Amino acid sequence: MRLVSYILAVAIICLDQLTKWLVVQNLEIGESIPVIENFFYITSHRNEGAAWGILQGQMWFFYIVTLVVIGAIVYYIQKFAAKAVLLGAALGLMLGGAIGNFIDRVRHQEVVDFVQTFIFSYNFPIFNIADSALCVGVALLFIQMMIDSKNEKKEGQIL
């Protein structure tokens, strides 16, 4: 399962970097293409911070935190992902997402975002493939933790 985690991470990195390259090559910053009117747009945007634009311009902070996170994820893949498919998938998604945005920060000192959605008229912050992979990975990690907790309780009742 470890290999699958790394393959998933590489696939996310490639898809993330390809989509960002396409946006940079074909759209001006601020330009938007409607995919589903009033719901989903491809919008060229740049972010020098983190989610929702927090910590703008704090690149050294992001470099350090991202390297620590990448190291921790690789450690957990090596130590725990071999036996747990869901955990391996979660960690692979998180690793790919972290590296995808890290590449942008190192190369451009900003992250290319382009997925813009309006949910019940709320203009959700613009994001990218790496952000999506991170969010899905964290959600899967949470599910894995709930499963593990349930199994531990069940084992405790048996003894």
N, C-alpha and C positions, 0 to 999 in steps of 0.2 A: 504493500500500500504506500510505502514511502515514495517509491518511484512515481506512482500515480499522483501524489501530492505535488511533486516537482514538475511533472508534465502539465498538470493543471495550472500551476503557477506560470510556467513558460507560455502556455496558451493564452492566459489572461494578459500577460505582458505584451505579447505580440498583437493581440486584438486591440488592446488599449493603445499601444503606440501607433498602430495602423490607422485607427479611427481618428486619433489626434492629428496625425500627419495629414489625413484627408481634409480635416476641418481647416487646419492652418493653410494648406495649399489652395483651398477652394472658397474660403469665406473670409471676409474682412471682419475684424473684431466688431461685435455688435450686430453683424448681419445674421438674419434668421430665415430659416426655411420651414414653413408649416408642413408637418407630416400628417397630423390629425388636427384640424382647425380647433382652436380654443382648448386643446388638451396637450399635444405633443409637438415640439419644435426642435430642430437642430439649430442651435444658436452659438456662434463663436464668442467665447468668453475666456478671460484669463483671471487667475486667482493667485495672489502672492501670499495667501494665508492658508488656513485650514478650512474645515467645513463651515459653511455660512459666512466665509470671509473673516473668521476670527484670526487673531495674531498676524495681521498683515505685515509682510516684510521681515519676519523673524526666521530667515532662512537657516542660520546656524542652529537654531533650536530644532527646526524640522530635520536637518541633517542628522543631528545627534540622536534625537528620539527615533527617527526611522531606522537608523543603523542598529540601535538597541532592540527595537521591535523585530526587525528582520532576524537578528541573532537569536532572539527568544523563540520566534516561530520555527526557525531551522532546528533549534534544540528540541522543541516539542515534537516536530515531525520525526526526528531521529529517535526520540525516546518513546513516544506513545502512539504514533500514527500507524505503525505496522499492524496492529490488531484491531483498530477501530476505523472502519470505512468512512463514517460520517465525520469523525474528527479529522481524518486525513484530508477529506474534501474541504472542510472548513479552513484548515490551516493552509492548504494549497491556494484557496481563493484569497485568503488574507495576505499571504506572501506575494502573490502576483499583484494584488492591488497596491500593496505598500511599495513594491519595487517600481511599478508603473508610474506612480506619482513621484517617486524619488528620482527617477530618470528625468522627468520634466524639471524638477527643482534644480538638479545639478546642471542640466544643459541650458535651461532658459531662465532660471530664478523665478519661475512661476509655473502654474499648472494649467494646462489647456482643458477647459470644461466646455461641454456642448449639448448635453441633454437637458432640455428645458421642458418642464411639465406644469400644467395648471390642474390642480386637483380641487374640485368644488370651488373654483374661481381663486384658489390660493396659488400664487406664483411660487412654486417650490424652488429652492436654490438650484442653480444650474450645476450639473455634475458630469461625470465621465464613467467609462467602463471600470477603471481602477476603483473609483468610489463605490460603484455598484458591487464589485467583487468583495471589497472590504465589508460592506454592509451585509451581504448575503453570508459571507464567511462568519461574521460575528453572530448572526442569527442561527446558523447551523451549530456553531460552538455552544451557544446558549441551549439549544435543543439537546445536544450531546450531554451537556452538564445536567440537564433535567433528567435525562434517561439514566445517567450514572447515579444520580441521587436516588431515583426511584429504585434502581437495582440494589443499591447499598441498603436502603430501608428494608427491602424485601429479604435480603440476605440476613440482616440483623434480626428479623422476625423469625426466621427459620432456626437460627442458633438459639 
